[in-house]
Amino acid sequence: MKYQALYRKYRPSKFEDVVGQDIVIKTLKNSLKTGKISHAYMFSGPRGTGKTSIAKLLAKTINCLDIEDGDSCNICRNCKSILSNECTDIIEIDAASNNGVDEIREIKNKITLVPNELKYKVYIIDEVHMLSIGAFNALLKTLEEPPSHVIFILATTDLHKVPVTIISRCQCFEFKRITDNDIVSRLEKICEAEKVSIDSKILNRIAVYSEGGLRDAIGLLDKLISYASDNITMEDLNEICGLLSYDYHEKFLNLVFCEESLEILNEIDKIYNQGKDFIIFTQELMILIKKKLIDSLKNNLDKEIIAKYLKLLSSFNDMIIKLKQTDNVRVVFEIGIISLFYNKNDIKNISREINFNNSNENKEKSIENTKELSKSSKNPFVVSDDICKSEDCEKMKLDYTKLKKIYINNTFVSASKDKKNAVLSKWHEFKEYVLDVDYGAAACYLVDSTVEAVGDNHMILSVRYDSSINRILENYTKIDDLLKKIFNKSYKIAFLTNDEWKHEKNNYIISKNSIEYKYMDDSLDNYNSLDIDNIDDFSKDNYSNEKENDFHDNIVSEAINIFGKNIVEIK
């Protein structure tokens, strides 16, 4: 018989075999018992937690001819047909590779056909968040009024990328990460069935390494069995995963506590030369520190030790974020570790000494130049102090609220795709400042933002959360300075959430057909004299049905020129 991967071989055949998703299983079984079957389901959660497995089980159980206590019998004609993968009424679609409008329209055309052999025709669409906007729109009407013989099961690892209009038409289930104990228990059963002898400590480490994903854990076990079929050891696991031993983690952590900088750098050389993953190594250090922190709390150890553990956890967590954003992981790791031993203020002072060659005259000139630059800046949100005082920040946020709408308007006046591409071509340079003492926070905010539209002197950036904008405004001075470093000019920026940007973009596309956007004076001095009503939110009522006929000929082409073809959506 052809070899079958363990995660496929031991895929659950009944609901009772599913691990770690008790609430989901109980709800689905009760709905099957009572016959309350929804026309569409949405399964969301981390990878490897059972979304696709349960989708297949649900498709089988719905069509089972002899359901027993809300579970399939696995012996009836329909169950056997589904288990043998010979049934044409269960259609699985990978949205990652079939994400266009045509694929969804093909579904729409075929769903009216009755099932060939089952009671229900079931469409399982995996990674549904990968569908294009057009495909989602094509799917929307189908989900709203599907034929009685069709059921949709949608699965995704990124629910926030799925339009709310799709989510609202589905019965949603959130899958959680599977606990380490449940993963170990499942791995033990598989090892017993495969007649593989393996130490429980190895299984525990596999569970920790898989981060709540059972499929990843089973896949790793499969690889281990292939690598060392007899007498599997911890060294075998470390070798194939690029891990280091627990003893080594203890040794390295002791060097960190003792602040042995040179020895630590030597050890980092060894880790790098062995080809180990610094991100995984940092994560495992955090696991060890967390364990020691818990032990310290239980044993009421010195508060200074506990505080040091907390500081290390916070520092390593920040380091992981930076490691994922850089190609120079070794340098970032070295800097992150060594910077634990030095005060940031000391580093600032040393930097000043180097830059100005210990010359008080040069220092004074630099300070004067900085003041003049701040005074001459046309950006109303640039304040001269390095640290923004609370009252300054509040005033700055109030001023920004007044002028944000004008910034959006002025961006649209002169925006073009070429200007946006020119900015994007240099955007990666902000990553070089992520570890900078002065500009690190500002660089992180810019790296996490999305460039939406760029004009001559204004731009619109979007962020995921509204709370991010509040923190961005507190760092506006540094952001402005950093933009000048990269682009040699100052931009006035409107920061919007993703939802706000969609709203502004659609309003522009709709309203441009009837209202001419004009450049407006964006200085605070002239704010009170501006006709702000001219840039308030527009609506479709602003233009007539006759004008709408010319919409696609003129406005779409201009919108594409500003935003790009892929993100222009006309409804």
MOQUI-V769511 format. One record per residue. N is the residue number from 0. RES is the residue in one letter. D_LAST is the distance of its C-alpha to the last C-alpha in Angstrom with 2 decimals. Layout:
N/RES/D_LAST ; N/RES/D_LAST
This chain:
0/M/53.68 ; 1/K/50.91 ; 2/Y/50.26 ; 3/Q/47.28 ; 4/A/45.80 ; 5/L/46.88 ; 6/Y/43.42 ; 7/R/42.78 ; 8/K/46.30 ; 9/Y/46.18 ; 10/R/42.64 ; 11/P/43.03 ; 12/S/43.75 ; 13/K/43.73 ; 14/F/42.12 ; 15/E/45.53 ; 16/D/45.52 ; 17/V/42.43 ; 18/V/43.36 ; 19/G/42.04 ; 20/Q/39.17 ; 21/D/41.24 ; 22/I/38.72 ; 23/V/36.06 ; 24/I/38.75 ; 25/K/40.28 ; 26/T/37.02 ; 27/L/36.12 ; 28/K/39.70 ; 29/N/39.85 ; 30/S/36.66 ; 31/L/38.19 ; 32/K/41.46 ; 33/T/39.97 ; 34/G/37.55 ; 35/K/34.50 ; 36/I/32.24 ; 37/S/28.54 ; 38/H/26.00 ; 39/A/24.38 ; 40/Y/25.99 ; 41/M/24.96 ; 42/F/27.90 ; 43/S/27.65 ; 44/G/30.47 ; 45/P/32.53 ; 46/R/33.44 ; 47/G/36.43 ; 48/T/36.48 ; 49/G/36.16 ; 50/K/32.50 ; 51/T/32.74 ; 52/S/36.30 ; 53/I/35.46 ; 54/A/32.44 ; 55/K/34.95 ; 56/L/37.48 ; 57/L/35.09 ; 58/A/34.14 ; 59/K/37.88 ; 60/T/38.97 ; 61/I/36.47 ; 62/N/37.99 ; 63/C/41.57 ; 64/L/44.06 ; 65/D/46.33 ; 66/I/44.51 ; 67/E/47.12 ; 68/D/46.39 ; 69/G/42.66 ; 70/D/43.31 ; 71/S/43.50 ; 72/C/46.94 ; 73/N/46.48 ; 74/I/49.04 ; 75/C/47.40 ; 76/R/46.13 ; 77/N/42.45 ; 78/C/43.15 ; 79/K/45.29 ; 80/S/42.71 ; 81/I/40.03 ; 82/L/42.54 ; 83/S/43.58 ; 84/N/39.98 ; 85/E/40.59 ; 86/C/38.08 ; 87/T/35.09 ; 88/D/33.30 ; 89/I/32.59 ; 90/I/29.88 ; 91/E/29.42 ; 92/I/26.54 ; 93/D/26.51 ; 94/A/22.93 ; 95/A/24.40 ; 96/S/25.29 ; 97/N/22.89 ; 98/N/19.55 ; 99/G/17.54 ; 100/V/15.14 ; 101/D/18.22 ; 102/E/20.35 ; 103/I/18.10 ; 104/R/17.61 ; 105/E/21.39 ; 106/I/21.81 ; 107/K/19.65 ; 108/N/21.93 ; 109/K/25.08 ; 110/I/24.77 ; 111/T/25.91 ; 112/L/29.22 ; 113/V/31.81 ; 114/P/33.52 ; 115/N/36.48 ; 116/E/38.93 ; 117/L/37.42 ; 118/K/36.25 ; 119/Y/32.80 ; 120/K/30.64 ; 121/V/29.45 ; 122/Y/26.72 ; 123/I/27.44 ; 124/I/24.70 ; 125/D/26.35 ; 126/E/24.80 ; 127/V/21.40 ; 128/H/20.11 ; 129/M/20.40 ; 130/L/17.49 ; 131/S/14.72 ; 132/I/11.17 ; 133/G/10.43 ; 134/A/13.56 ; 135/F/12.75 ; 136/N/9.70 ; 137/A/12.27 ; 138/L/14.87 ; 139/L/13.26 ; 140/K/14.00 ; 141/T/17.31 ; 142/L/18.36 ; 143/E/17.69 ; 144/E/19.89 ; 145/P/22.09 ; 146/P/25.32 ; 147/S/28.38 ; 148/H/29.96 ; 149/V/27.25 ; 150/I/27.06 ; 151/F/24.81 ; 152/I/26.36 ; 153/L/24.22 ; 154/A/26.18 ; 155/T/25.37 ; 156/T/27.41 ; 157/D/24.58 ; 158/L/22.91 ; 159/H/21.32 ; 160/K/19.11 ; 161/V/17.65 ; 162/P/14.55 ; 163/V/16.03 ; 164/T/13.99 ; 165/I/16.00 ; 166/I/19.17 ; 167/S/19.21 ; 168/R/19.48 ; 169/C/22.47 ; 170/Q/26.06 ; 171/C/26.47 ; 172/F/29.72 ; 173/E/30.60 ; 174/F/33.27 ; 175/K/35.82 ; 176/R/38.01 ; 177/I/41.17 ; 178/T/44.37 ; 179/D/47.04 ; 180/N/49.54 ; 181/D/47.32 ; 182/I/46.69 ; 183/V/50.43 ; 184/S/51.31 ; 185/R/49.04 ; 186/L/50.40 ; 187/E/53.94 ; 188/K/53.37 ; 189/I/51.99 ; 190/C/54.98 ; 191/E/57.33 ; 192/A/55.86 ; 193/E/55.99 ; 194/K/59.49 ; 195/V/58.59 ; 196/S/60.64 ; 197/I/58.76 ; 198/D/59.48 ; 199/S/57.37 ; 200/K/56.99 ; 201/I/55.15 ; 202/L/52.80 ; 203/N/52.19 ; 204/R/51.28 ; 205/I/48.93 ; 206/A/47.20 ; 207/V/46.90 ; 208/Y/45.68 ; 209/S/42.92 ; 210/E/41.39 ; 211/G/40.66 ; 212/G/39.40 ; 213/L/41.72 ; 214/R/40.50 ; 215/D/41.32 ; 216/A/44.68 ; 217/I/45.58 ; 218/G/44.52 ; 219/L/46.79 ; 220/L/49.61 ; 221/D/49.22 ; 222/K/49.55 ; 223/L/52.59 ; 224/I/54.30 ; 225/S/53.82 ; 226/Y/55.10 ; 227/A/58.14 ; 228/S/58.69 ; 229/D/61.98 ; 230/N/62.73 ; 231/I/59.31 ; 232/T/59.83 ; 233/M/57.83 ; 234/E/58.53 ; 235/D/56.73 ; 236/L/53.60 ; 237/N/53.84 ; 238/E/54.31 ; 239/I/51.29 ; 240/C/48.92 ; 241/G/50.24 ; 242/L/51.47 ; 243/L/54.57 ; 244/S/57.12 ; 245/Y/57.29 ; 246/D/60.62 ; 247/Y/59.08 ; 248/H/56.43 ; 249/E/59.31 ; 250/K/61.17 ; 251/F/58.26 ; 252/L/57.49 ; 253/N/61.16 ; 254/L/61.04 ; 255/V/58.06 ; 256/F/60.00 ; 257/C/63.05 ; 258/E/61.01 ; 259/E/62.64 ; 260/S/60.46 ; 261/L/62.36 ; 262/E/62.67 ; 263/I/58.96 ; 264/L/58.14 ; 265/N/60.53 ; 266/E/58.86 ; 267/I/55.40 ; 268/D/56.92 ; 269/K/58.04 ; 270/I/54.67 ; 271/Y/52.96 ; 272/N/55.60 ; 273/Q/55.21 ; 274/G/51.50 ; 275/K/50.44 ; 276/D/46.95 ; 277/F/47.11 ; 278/I/43.99 ; 279/I/45.56 ; 280/F/48.89 ; 281/T/47.44 ; 282/Q/45.75 ; 283/E/49.08 ; 284/L/50.91 ; 285/M/48.63 ; 286/I/49.47 ; 287/L/53.16 ; 288/I/52.88 ; 289/K/51.07 ; 290/K/53.91 ; 291/K/56.53 ; 292/L/54.79 ; 293/I/54.87 ; 294/D/58.52 ; 295/S/59.34 ; 296/L/57.83 ; 297/K/59.72 ; 298/N/62.96 ; 299/N/62.56 ; 300/L/63.08 ; 301/D/63.27 ; 302/K/60.23 ; 303/E/60.29 ; 304/I/59.75 ; 305/I/56.84 ; 306/A/55.32 ; 307/K/55.72 ; 308/Y/53.94 ; 309/L/51.02 ; 310/K/50.89 ; 311/L/50.97 ; 312/L/48.15 ; 313/S/45.95 ; 314/S/46.94 ; 315/F/46.39 ; 316/N/42.96 ; 317/D/41.97 ; 318/M/43.63 ; 319/I/41.54 ; 320/I/38.33 ; 321/K/39.87 ; 322/L/41.23 ; 323/K/37.79 ; 324/Q/36.55 ; 325/T/39.43 ; 326/D/41.11 ; 327/N/44.55 ; 328/V/44.93 ; 329/R/48.71 ; 330/V/48.87 ; 331/V/46.32 ; 332/F/48.29 ; 333/E/51.57 ; 334/I/50.35 ; 335/G/48.88 ; 336/I/52.18 ; 337/I/54.52 ; 338/S/52.56 ; 339/L/53.41 ; 340/F/56.98 ; 341/Y/56.45 ; 342/N/55.32 ; 343/K/52.26 ; 344/N/54.20 ; 345/D/56.99 ; 346/I/54.59 ; 347/K/53.29 ; 348/N/56.89 ; 349/I/57.89 ; 350/S/54.93 ; 351/R/56.05 ; 352/E/59.63 ; 353/I/58.64 ; 354/N/56.34 ; 355/F/58.86 ; 356/N/62.04 ; 357/N/63.65 ; 358/S/63.90 ; 359/N/63.69 ; 360/E/63.37 ; 361/N/60.27 ; 362/K/58.82 ; 363/E/59.34 ; 364/K/57.80 ; 365/S/54.73 ; 366/I/54.36 ; 367/E/54.76 ; 368/N/52.20 ; 369/T/49.69 ; 370/K/50.32 ; 371/E/49.94 ; 372/L/46.65 ; 373/S/45.35 ; 374/K/46.60 ; 375/S/45.17 ; 376/S/41.70 ; 377/K/39.04 ; 378/N/36.85 ; 379/P/37.51 ; 380/F/37.03 ; 381/V/39.77 ; 382/V/42.88 ; 383/S/46.25 ; 384/D/47.22 ; 385/D/46.47 ; 386/I/45.94 ; 387/C/43.63 ; 388/K/45.51 ; 389/S/43.76 ; 390/E/44.00 ; 391/D/42.71 ; 392/C/39.73 ; 393/E/38.90 ; 394/K/39.21 ; 395/M/37.12 ; 396/K/34.28 ; 397/L/34.55 ; 398/D/34.46 ; 399/Y/31.48 ; 400/T/29.55 ; 401/K/30.41 ; 402/L/29.40 ; 403/K/26.37 ; 404/K/23.94 ; 405/I/25.95 ; 406/Y/25.87 ; 407/I/22.05 ; 408/N/22.14 ; 409/N/24.91 ; 410/T/23.25 ; 411/F/20.27 ; 412/V/22.90 ; 413/S/24.58 ; 414/A/22.34 ; 415/S/22.23 ; 416/K/21.89 ; 417/D/25.67 ; 418/K/26.58 ; 419/K/24.54 ; 420/N/26.25 ; 421/A/29.58 ; 422/V/29.22 ; 423/L/28.12 ; 424/S/31.17 ; 425/K/33.43 ; 426/W/31.54 ; 427/H/33.67 ; 428/E/36.74 ; 429/F/35.98 ; 430/K/37.06 ; 431/E/40.56 ; 432/Y/40.81 ; 433/V/39.82 ; 434/L/43.52 ; 435/D/44.63 ; 436/V/46.61 ; 437/D/45.15 ; 438/Y/41.57 ; 439/G/40.83 ; 440/A/38.61 ; 441/A/36.66 ; 442/A/36.17 ; 443/C/34.91 ; 444/Y/32.25 ; 445/L/31.08 ; 446/V/31.19 ; 447/D/29.06 ; 448/S/26.42 ; 449/T/23.48 ; 450/V/23.29 ; 451/E/19.78 ; 452/A/20.61 ; 453/V/24.05 ; 454/G/25.50 ; 455/D/29.15 ; 456/N/30.47 ; 457/H/27.56 ; 458/M/25.22 ; 459/I/22.69 ; 460/L/23.57 ; 461/S/21.92 ; 462/V/24.02 ; 463/R/23.59 ; 464/Y/25.61 ; 465/D/26.14 ; 466/S/29.88 ; 467/S/29.81 ; 468/I/28.97 ; 469/N/32.12 ; 470/R/34.25 ; 471/I/32.72 ; 472/L/33.70 ; 473/E/37.21 ; 474/N/37.39 ; 475/Y/35.76 ; 476/T/39.12 ; 477/K/39.46 ; 478/I/35.86 ; 479/D/36.45 ; 480/D/39.76 ; 481/L/38.34 ; 482/L/35.59 ; 483/K/38.42 ; 484/K/40.39 ; 485/I/37.69 ; 486/F/36.17 ; 487/N/39.19 ; 488/K/37.11 ; 489/S/35.59 ; 490/Y/31.86 ; 491/K/30.61 ; 492/I/28.02 ; 493/A/25.30 ; 494/F/25.14 ; 495/L/22.02 ; 496/T/21.24 ; 497/N/18.41 ; 498/D/16.45 ; 499/E/17.41 ; 500/W/16.30 ; 501/K/12.71 ; 502/H/12.81 ; 503/E/14.58 ; 504/K/12.54 ; 505/N/9.21 ; 506/N/11.61 ; 507/Y/13.21 ; 508/I/10.44 ; 509/I/9.55 ; 510/S/13.30 ; 511/K/14.90 ; 512/N/14.48 ; 513/S/16.93 ; 514/I/18.88 ; 515/E/21.13 ; 516/Y/21.59 ; 517/K/25.35 ; 518/Y/27.55 ; 519/M/29.18 ; 520/D/32.52 ; 521/D/31.98 ; 522/S/35.60 ; 523/L/36.65 ; 524/D/39.42 ; 525/N/37.08 ; 526/Y/34.50 ; 527/N/35.95 ; 528/S/35.83 ; 529/L/32.15 ; 530/D/29.72 ; 531/I/27.40 ; 532/D/25.41 ; 533/N/23.97 ; 534/I/22.09 ; 535/D/21.09 ; 536/D/17.57 ; 537/F/15.45 ; 538/S/13.16 ; 539/K/11.15 ; 540/D/14.62 ; 541/N/15.94 ; 542/Y/15.08 ; 543/S/15.83 ; 544/N/14.38 ; 545/E/16.73 ; 546/K/15.39 ; 547/E/11.84 ; 548/N/13.55 ; 549/D/14.60 ; 550/F/11.37 ; 551/H/11.12 ; 552/D/14.90 ; 553/N/15.61 ; 554/I/13.12 ; 555/V/11.57 ; 556/S/15.22 ; 557/E/16.28 ; 558/A/13.72 ; 559/I/14.87 ; 560/N/18.37 ; 561/I/18.06 ; 562/F/16.18 ; 563/G/16.75 ; 564/K/14.81 ; 565/N/14.60 ; 566/I/12.71 ; 567/V/10.04 ; 568/E/6.57 ; 569/I/3.79 ; 570/K/0.00
